[in-house]
C-alpha cells in the first residue's frame, strides 16, 4: 500500500497517512518511534444512519460524518494500540493534529476534574427531594 504525507493546517508536523480500502489511517505521534504511537484515528465509512450525530470522545461536542469525494459518509474512529475502539472524533479535533489534541484533552481533563469535585461535594451533602405528595400536587396544578 502506498504511503503519502498530510500536512495539517496549524501544525508544522507531517503525519504519516496510509490509504486502506475506504479509510485514511492517521497515526497520532511523531512517527519516529513505532512504540510511541498508541492511539490512531481512522476515517471510516459511517455505520450510522444518514448524517446522525455522535459525540466526539475528544471534545465532547457533536461529531457528524463528513462526505467524501466519492459521496460516502465518513466518521473519524479512535483506536488504541490493540485496535480497540475508544469512540469517534469530530473533524475539528482531527484537524488540530497530535499536539492540538493533547492540549485539548489536558484542558478537558481539568474541567472534568473540577466538575467531579463539585459532584463529590454534592454527593456528601444531605439531599432533600420533593415528597410524592408534593410531586402529585405539582402535576395536579399543571393539569388545571
Residue, then its C-alpha position, 0 to 999 in steps of 0.5 A: x500500500x502506498x504511503x503519502x504525507x498530510x500536512x495539517x493546517x496549524x501544525x508544522x508536523x507531517x503525519x504519516x497517512x496510509x490509504x486502506x480500502x475506504x479509510x485514511x489511517x492517521x497515526x497520532x505521534x511523531x512517527x519516529x518511534x513505532x512504540x510511541x504511537x498508541x492511539x490512531x484515528x481512522x476515517x471510516x465509512x459511517x455505520x450510522x444512519x444518514x448524517x446522525x450525530x455522535x459525540x466526539x470522545x475528544x471534545x465532547x461536542x457533536x461529531x457528524x460524518x463528513x462526505x467524501x469525494x466519492x459521496x460516502x459518509x465518513x466518521x473519524x474512529x479512535x483506536x488504541x494500540x490493540x485496535x480497540x475502539x475508544x469512540x469517534x472524533x469530530x473533524x475539528x479535533x482531527x484537524x488540530x493534529x497530535x499536539x492540538x489534541x493533547x492540549x485539548x484533552x489536558x484542558x478537558x481533563x481539568x474541567x472534568x476534574x473540577x466538575x467531579x469535585x463539585x459532584x463529590x461535594x454534592x454527593x456528601x451533602x444531605x439531599x432533600x427531594x420533593x415528597x410524592x405528595x408534593x410531586x402529585x400536587x405539582x402535576x395536579x396544578x399543571x393539569x388545571 
